[in-house]
Amino acid sequence: MLHAHACATKLRERGQSGAPSSTFRQGSASAAVGRMKRFTEQIARGERFEFGANWARFLTVVNDERIAAAKESLEKMLGADSLRGKTFLDIGSGSGLFSLAARLLGAAVHSFDYDPQSVACTEELKRKYLPDDTSWTIEQGSVLDQEYLSRLGAFDVVYAWGVLHHTGAMWAAMGNVVPLVKPGGRLFIAIYNDQGRASVRWRHIKKIYCSAPKILRGLILCVAFVRLWGSTILRDFLRGEPGASWRNYGTGSGRGMSLWRDLVDWVGGYPFEVARPEEVFDFYRERGFRLERLKTCGGGLGCNEFLFKKED
């Protein structure tokens, strides 16, 4: 098990720049300072959810079973049981779980995240499981920073699960990832489904949550839990299996996640944008990508997952 305080310790060790000392690129100091300043200001104004703080708490429940579930989800979607010899870019690495999964599958991994505490969490996961690995690089960066992205090169697999819709400029972010995919490479993204008025309501709730005092946030989370999970918990109880869905969520969801941490992420996840599946499909088709696999949320709440191949 990992501990949340390790991420906070990592964050303090970096000093004011917020840039990971072990992977710091020469010439990027001013950009890192600028990102850190913008991030802090956005949090203070209630314009951004602290994803990294949520991921730090998620690390306390990371174990071998969850790591195996994350690996399996990559294998299924990519249609491969190995990434040996491939390069993997994790955009918005969060906890670092899927960077770790890709590395364990054999890929050379580059992880970056806009949130400095998410970067610290990814570093802590690497320290715990692959401390001396030279094929896993971790940085702070933004998918909206084209200068930063231009230095990364192109990758066999570009992964951005539930990230681009939290940038505040989703379509720009979706366009920025195009040059990061090698010809013949794959783009694996997940974008929130557009539910029309329901999505508008959730956007307001998320904005209120990020601006609210801590006690009100707790109340919002409780109401959301009852709204989203109340009927499932009751059904488990009536079946004589109380808490079954809660206990099995990490493996049952296929991604190694935590039900409560996912709930907090959903309620607080702001900025928040959405798209219909056909909009995402058309966007990338026009940019030379072919859809290989699509997994939808059935028109309801959640993310639609897309696997695209960039034409040679």
C-alpha positions as CSV (number, residue, x, y, z in Angstrom):
1,M,0.0,0.0,0.0
2,L,1.1,3.6,-0.6
3,H,0.4,6.6,1.6
4,A,-1.0,10.0,0.7
5,H,1.6,11.9,2.7
6,A,4.4,10.6,0.4
7,C,2.9,12.6,-2.4
8,A,2.9,15.7,-0.2
9,T,6.5,15.1,0.7
10,K,7.5,14.8,-2.9
11,L,5.7,18.1,-3.6
12,R,7.6,19.9,-0.9
13,E,10.9,18.5,-2.1
14,R,10.6,20.2,-5.4
15,G,10.6,23.7,-4.0
16,Q,8.6,26.5,-5.6
17,S,8.8,25.6,-9.2
18,G,6.7,22.5,-8.9
19,A,9.0,20.7,-11.5
20,P,10.0,17.1,-10.7
21,S,13.8,17.3,-9.9
22,S,14.5,13.9,-11.3
23,T,13.1,14.6,-14.7
24,F,13.5,18.4,-15.0
25,R,14.3,19.6,-18.5
26,Q,16.8,22.4,-18.9
27,G,15.2,25.6,-20.2
28,S,11.7,24.7,-18.8
29,A,12.0,26.5,-15.5
30,S,10.1,29.6,-16.4
31,A,7.3,27.5,-18.0
32,A,7.0,25.3,-14.9
33,V,6.8,28.3,-12.6
34,G,4.1,29.8,-14.9
35,R,2.1,26.6,-14.8
36,M,2.4,26.4,-11.1
37,K,1.2,30.0,-10.7
38,R,-1.8,29.5,-13.0
39,F,-2.7,26.3,-11.2
40,T,-2.6,27.9,-7.8
41,E,-4.7,30.9,-9.0
42,Q,-7.3,28.6,-10.6
43,I,-7.7,26.6,-7.4
44,A,-8.0,29.7,-5.3
45,R,-10.8,31.1,-7.6
46,G,-12.7,27.7,-7.6
47,E,-12.0,27.3,-11.3
48,R,-10.2,23.9,-11.0
49,F,-10.6,20.7,-8.9
50,E,-7.6,19.4,-7.1
51,F,-7.3,16.1,-8.9
52,G,-3.9,15.4,-7.4
53,A,-5.2,15.6,-3.8
54,N,-7.8,13.0,-4.7
55,W,-5.2,10.8,-6.4
56,A,-3.0,11.0,-3.3
57,R,-5.8,9.4,-1.3
58,F,-6.4,6.8,-4.0
59,L,-2.8,5.7,-3.6
60,T,-3.6,4.3,-0.1
61,V,-5.6,1.5,-1.7
62,V,-3.4,0.7,-4.7
63,N,-2.3,-3.0,-4.5
64,D,-1.3,-5.8,-6.8
65,E,-4.9,-6.6,-7.6
66,R,-5.7,-3.1,-8.8
67,I,-2.5,-2.9,-10.8
68,A,-3.4,-6.2,-12.5
69,A,-6.9,-4.8,-13.4
70,A,-5.3,-1.7,-14.9
71,K,-3.0,-3.8,-17.0
72,E,-5.9,-6.0,-18.1
73,S,-7.9,-3.0,-19.2
74,L,-5.0,-1.7,-21.4
75,E,-4.5,-5.2,-22.9
76,K,-8.2,-5.5,-23.8
77,M,-8.6,-2.1,-25.4
78,L,-5.3,-2.2,-27.2
79,G,-5.7,-5.8,-28.2
80,A,-2.2,-6.8,-27.1
81,D,-0.8,-8.6,-24.1
82,S,2.6,-6.9,-24.5
83,L,3.9,-3.4,-25.3
84,R,7.5,-4.4,-25.4
85,G,9.4,-2.3,-27.9
86,K,6.7,0.4,-27.9
87,T,6.6,3.9,-26.5
88,F,3.7,5.1,-24.4
89,L,2.7,8.7,-23.5
90,D,0.4,9.1,-20.5
91,I,-1.2,12.5,-20.7
92,G,-2.6,13.5,-17.4
93,S,-1.0,10.6,-15.5
94,G,-3.0,11.3,-12.3
95,S,-2.1,8.6,-9.8
96,G,0.4,7.0,-12.2
97,L,-1.5,3.7,-12.2
98,F,-1.8,3.4,-15.9
99,S,1.8,4.6,-16.5
100,L,2.9,1.8,-14.2
101,A,0.6,-0.7,-16.0
102,A,2.0,0.3,-19.4
103,R,5.6,0.0,-18.1
104,L,4.9,-3.5,-16.7
105,L,3.6,-4.4,-20.1
106,G,7.0,-3.5,-21.5
107,A,6.5,0.0,-22.9
108,A,9.0,2.9,-22.5
109,V,6.7,5.4,-20.7
110,H,6.6,9.2,-20.6
111,S,4.1,10.6,-18.0
112,F,3.1,14.2,-17.5
113,D,0.4,16.0,-15.6
114,Y,-0.6,19.6,-15.1
115,D,-1.4,19.1,-11.4
116,P,1.8,19.1,-9.4
117,Q,0.4,16.7,-6.8
118,S,-0.6,14.3,-9.5
119,V,3.0,14.4,-10.7
120,A,4.2,13.7,-7.1
121,C,1.8,10.7,-7.0
122,T,3.1,9.2,-10.2
123,E,6.6,9.7,-8.9
124,E,5.7,7.9,-5.6
125,L,4.2,5.0,-7.5
126,K,7.4,4.7,-9.6
127,R,9.5,4.9,-6.4
128,K,7.5,2.1,-4.8
129,Y,7.4,-0.4,-7.7
130,L,10.2,0.6,-10.2
131,P,12.6,2.9,-8.3
132,D,15.6,2.5,-10.6
133,D,13.8,2.2,-13.9
134,T,15.3,4.5,-16.6
135,S,12.5,3.8,-19.1
136,W,9.9,5.7,-17.2
137,T,10.1,9.5,-17.3
138,I,7.8,11.8,-15.3
139,E,7.3,15.5,-15.7
140,Q,5.0,18.3,-15.0
141,G,3.4,19.7,-18.2
142,S,0.2,20.8,-19.9
143,V,-1.5,19.3,-23.0
144,L,-2.4,22.9,-23.9
145,D,1.3,24.0,-23.9
146,Q,2.3,23.4,-27.5
147,E,5.9,24.4,-26.9
148,Y,6.2,21.7,-24.2
149,L,4.5,19.1,-26.4
150,S,6.8,19.9,-29.4
151,R,9.8,18.6,-27.4
152,L,8.2,15.2,-26.6
153,G,8.3,13.7,-30.1
154,A,5.8,11.0,-31.2
155,F,4.7,7.8,-29.6
156,D,3.4,4.4,-30.5
157,V,0.5,4.7,-28.0
158,V,-0.9,8.0,-26.7
159,Y,-3.2,7.6,-23.7
160,A,-5.5,10.3,-22.3
161,W,-8.3,8.7,-20.3
162,G,-10.7,11.2,-18.8
163,V,-8.2,14.1,-19.1
164,L,-8.8,16.3,-22.1
165,H,-12.3,17.3,-21.0
166,H,-10.8,18.8,-17.8
167,T,-8.4,21.2,-19.5
168,G,-10.9,24.0,-20.0
169,A,-10.2,23.8,-23.8
170,M,-11.1,20.3,-24.7
171,W,-11.1,20.6,-28.5
172,A,-7.8,22.4,-28.5
173,A,-6.4,19.7,-26.3
174,M,-7.8,17.0,-28.7
175,G,-6.1,18.7,-31.6
176,N,-2.8,19.1,-29.7
177,V,-2.4,15.3,-29.2
178,V,-2.5,14.6,-33.0
179,P,1.2,15.2,-33.7
180,L,2.1,13.1,-30.6
181,V,0.9,9.9,-32.3
182,K,3.3,8.2,-34.7
183,P,2.1,7.2,-38.1
184,G,0.5,3.8,-37.5
185,G,0.4,4.5,-33.8
186,R,-2.7,4.5,-31.6
187,L,-4.6,7.1,-29.7
188,F,-6.6,5.9,-26.7
189,I,-8.8,8.5,-25.2
190,A,-12.0,8.8,-23.0
191,I,-14.3,11.8,-23.2
192,Y,-17.3,12.6,-21.1
193,N,-20.6,11.8,-22.9
194,D,-22.8,14.7,-23.8
195,Q,-26.2,14.2,-22.0
196,G,-27.6,17.6,-23.0
197,R,-29.3,19.3,-20.1
198,A,-28.1,16.8,-17.6
199,S,-24.5,17.7,-18.5
200,V,-25.3,21.4,-18.0
201,R,-26.6,20.6,-14.6
202,W,-23.6,18.6,-13.6
203,R,-21.3,21.4,-14.8
204,H,-23.0,23.8,-12.4
205,I,-22.8,21.3,-9.6
206,K,-19.0,20.8,-10.2
207,K,-18.4,24.6,-10.3
208,I,-20.3,25.0,-7.0
209,Y,-18.4,22.1,-5.4
210,C,-15.0,23.6,-6.3
211,S,-16.0,27.0,-4.9
212,A,-17.7,25.7,-1.7
213,P,-16.3,25.4,1.8
214,K,-15.3,21.9,2.9
215,I,-18.4,21.2,4.9
216,L,-20.7,21.9,2.0
217,R,-18.5,19.8,-0.3
218,G,-19.1,16.9,2.0
219,L,-22.9,17.4,1.8
220,I,-22.8,17.6,-2.0
221,L,-20.8,14.3,-2.1
222,C,-23.3,12.6,0.2
223,V,-26.3,13.7,-2.0
224,A,-24.4,12.6,-5.1
225,F,-23.6,9.2,-3.6
226,V,-27.2,8.5,-2.8
227,R,-28.3,9.8,-6.3
228,L,-25.7,7.7,-8.2
229,W,-25.2,4.6,-6.0
230,G,-28.2,4.5,-3.6
231,S,-30.2,2.0,-5.7
232,T,-27.2,-0.2,-6.3
233,I,-26.4,-0.4,-2.6
234,L,-30.0,-1.1,-1.8
235,R,-30.2,-3.9,-4.4
236,D,-27.0,-5.5,-3.0
237,F,-28.6,-5.4,0.5
238,L,-31.9,-7.0,-0.7
239,R,-29.9,-9.8,-2.5
240,G,-28.2,-10.6,0.8
241,E,-24.8,-9.2,-0.5
242,P,-24.5,-5.9,1.3
243,G,-21.6,-3.8,0.0
244,A,-20.8,-6.3,-2.9
245,S,-20.7,-3.5,-5.6
246,W,-18.5,-1.4,-3.4
247,R,-16.0,-4.2,-2.7
248,N,-15.9,-5.4,-6.3
249,Y,-15.7,-2.0,-7.9
250,G,-11.9,-1.9,-8.3
251,T,-11.8,-5.1,-10.4
252,G,-15.4,-5.0,-11.6
253,S,-14.9,-1.7,-13.3
254,G,-12.0,-3.2,-15.2
255,R,-9.6,-0.4,-14.4
256,G,-8.5,-0.9,-10.8
257,M,-10.2,2.3,-9.6
258,S,-11.9,3.2,-6.3
259,L,-15.6,3.8,-6.1
260,W,-15.4,6.7,-3.6
261,R,-12.4,8.3,-5.3
262,D,-14.1,8.1,-8.6
263,L,-17.2,9.7,-7.1
264,V,-15.2,12.6,-5.7
265,D,-13.4,13.0,-9.0
266,W,-16.8,13.0,-10.8
267,V,-18.5,15.5,-8.5
268,G,-15.5,17.8,-8.3
269,G,-14.1,17.3,-11.8
270,Y,-13.9,20.9,-13.1
271,P,-13.3,22.3,-15.8
272,F,-15.9,20.0,-17.4
273,E,-16.7,19.6,-21.1
274,V,-18.5,16.9,-23.0
275,A,-18.9,15.6,-26.6
276,R,-21.1,13.2,-28.5
277,P,-19.4,10.0,-29.8
278,E,-19.9,11.1,-33.4
279,E,-18.3,14.4,-32.8
280,V,-15.1,12.8,-31.5
281,F,-15.2,10.3,-34.3
282,D,-15.6,13.0,-37.0
283,F,-12.9,15.2,-35.4
284,Y,-10.2,12.6,-35.6
285,R,-11.3,11.1,-38.9
286,E,-10.7,14.5,-40.5
287,R,-7.2,14.5,-39.0
288,G,-6.2,11.1,-40.5
289,F,-7.3,8.7,-37.8
290,R,-9.3,5.5,-38.2
291,L,-11.5,4.3,-35.3
292,E,-10.5,0.8,-34.3
293,R,-12.6,0.3,-31.1
294,L,-15.4,2.2,-29.4
295,K,-16.8,1.5,-25.9
296,T,-19.7,3.8,-25.0
297,C,-21.5,4.4,-21.7
298,G,-24.8,3.6,-23.3
299,G,-25.9,7.3,-23.7
300,G,-25.8,7.8,-20.0
301,L,-23.4,9.2,-17.4
302,G,-19.7,8.6,-17.9
303,C,-17.0,8.4,-20.5
304,N,-17.0,7.1,-24.0
305,E,-13.7,5.3,-24.8
306,F,-12.1,5.5,-28.3
307,L,-9.2,3.7,-29.8
308,F,-7.9,5.4,-33.0
309,K,-5.1,4.4,-35.3
310,K,-3.2,7.1,-37.1
311,E,-3.0,6.3,-40.8
312,D,0.5,5.9,-42.3
